[in-house]
Amino acid sequence: MDWLIVILAGAFIGWIASMIMKTNAQMGAIANIVCGLVGAVIGRFIAQLLNLAPAGTNFSLPGLLFGIVGACILIAIVKAISGGTRRAV
């Protein structure tokens, strides 16, 4: 049951970040989940560097916000590496 919550939270974080970064039309459900999960790790790392990490590992609003920030950073890095365009095969 915990994995289902993690996947749903990752999907939500990735979806919000893709809307903020205006890549929502390019990303599918799996990409949103992966982006949200990796973004949450990046956000947690940034929060720990700034001594702002929320206590514990439970779901919290600050953790959600840091996850969204981390996912936005991840999307920006991917867009910079790929040139911001996505080509059809």
JOTA-V265959 format. One record per residue. RES is the residue in three letters. PHI is phi in degrees with one decimal (none if undefined). Layout:
((RES/PHI) (RES/PHI))
This chain:
((MET/none) (ASP/-64.2) (TRP/-64.7) (LEU/-64.3) (ILE/-65.5) (VAL/-62.8) (ILE/-65.1) (LEU/-65.9) (ALA/-65.1) (GLY/-62.7) (ALA/-64.1) (PHE/-65.1) (ILE/-61.8) (GLY/-64.4) (TRP/-65.5) (ILE/-62.4) (ALA/-63.7) (SER/-67.8) (MET/-71.6) (ILE/-64.8) (MET/-87.1) (LYS/58.8) (THR/-119.5) (ASN/-62.1) (ALA/-71.9) (GLN/-88.8) (MET/-102.8) (GLY/-96.2) (ALA/-64.1) (ILE/-65.3) (ALA/-63.9) (ASN/-63.8) (ILE/-64.0) (VAL/-63.4) (CYS/-61.9) (GLY/-66.3) (LEU/-68.7) (VAL/-67.5) (GLY/-62.8) (ALA/-65.3) (VAL/-66.4) (ILE/-63.4) (GLY/-62.2) (ARG/-64.7) (PHE/-62.8) (ILE/-64.3) (ALA/-62.7) (GLN/-68.9) (LEU/-63.4) (LEU/-91.7) (ASN/57.4) (LEU/-115.4) (ALA/-63.8) (PRO/-65.0) (ALA/-69.5) (GLY/78.4) (THR/-115.4) (ASN/-74.5) (PHE/-64.8) (SER/-146.4) (LEU/-64.7) (PRO/-60.8) (GLY/-64.0) (LEU/-64.3) (LEU/-66.0) (PHE/-64.7) (GLY/-64.2) (ILE/-65.2) (VAL/-61.6) (GLY/-63.1) (ALA/-67.5) (CYS/-63.9) (ILE/-62.6) (LEU/-61.7) (ILE/-63.0) (ALA/-63.1) (ILE/-65.3) (VAL/-64.0) (LYS/-64.9) (ALA/-67.5) (ILE/-71.0) (SER/-84.5) (GLY/86.3) (GLY/78.8) (THR/-119.4) (ARG/-126.1) (ARG/-98.2) (ALA/-79.6) (VAL/-84.9))
